[in-house]
């Protein structure tokens, strides 16, 4: 019998994995993540998502806010709340801004995925889906960066032959 503290694992059906990967690809292209001046926070804010750094909260308020977040992951959280008239959703992502840039990107994409995939509560399925979306975004970034490196080498080192004597 599994330990109560162990998380249950969930295997996404292939059709859902494909659906989320395609969504990530579409967003990557539409939002031009490949632009040199791309800013993840600015993109999220353009989608009416309030993005807040943990460092802007007092320690007491951050702990209170994290109580609303039932996630085991304390590096980021998202909240979606309908306003008083029920016509608009108020969306917020808060993240640990002490992390390095890649880690912050992962946190922001993970929390963003919960919003765009309309996860209404913490679940094993939702975490698996958020992880697929985040991984797809990271892979797209890596593919693009590798392409840029390849293009750079082609332009700047065209015709340069390797020295067979180099170790």
Secondary structure, 3 states (H helix, E strand, C coil): CCCCCCCCCCCCCHHHHHHHHHHHHHHHHHCCCCCCCCCHHHHHHHCCEEEEEHHHCCHHHHHHHHHHCCCCCCCEEEEEEECCCCCCEEEEEEECCCCCHHHHHHHHHHHHHHHHCCCCCCCHHHHHHHHHHHHHHHHHHHHHHHHHHHHHHHHHCCCCCCCCCCC
